Amino acid sequence: MKKGLRIQGNFYINMDHIIEWSFDKDSLRISTVLCDGDYAYIIVADSIKDEDQRCSHKVTVNELHRIKREIAEYMGVDQQERLSSVK
């Protein structure tokens, strides 16, 4: 199974380094381990117009769904089960 998760362009995250992730309809937060501490990436759908939304990357809605799906598959988590818990 692949370990590299393409976020945007030539930016990838090693999925072995993901320690937690959470999402809602229009955004995703990924926390990873770095050698000097933890780092969080905030990924939001580009349809979000809220300028106050703190984010690392803006992607299309389809790309956001792809990223969520790939993380769920890699982690062995049923995405539908995770989606049903999102309010």
Secondary structure, 3 states (H helix, E strand, C coil): CCCEEEEECCEEEEHHHEEEEEECCCEEEEEEEECCEEEEEEEEECCCCCCCCCCCEEECHHHHHHHHHHHHHHHCCCHHHHHHCCC
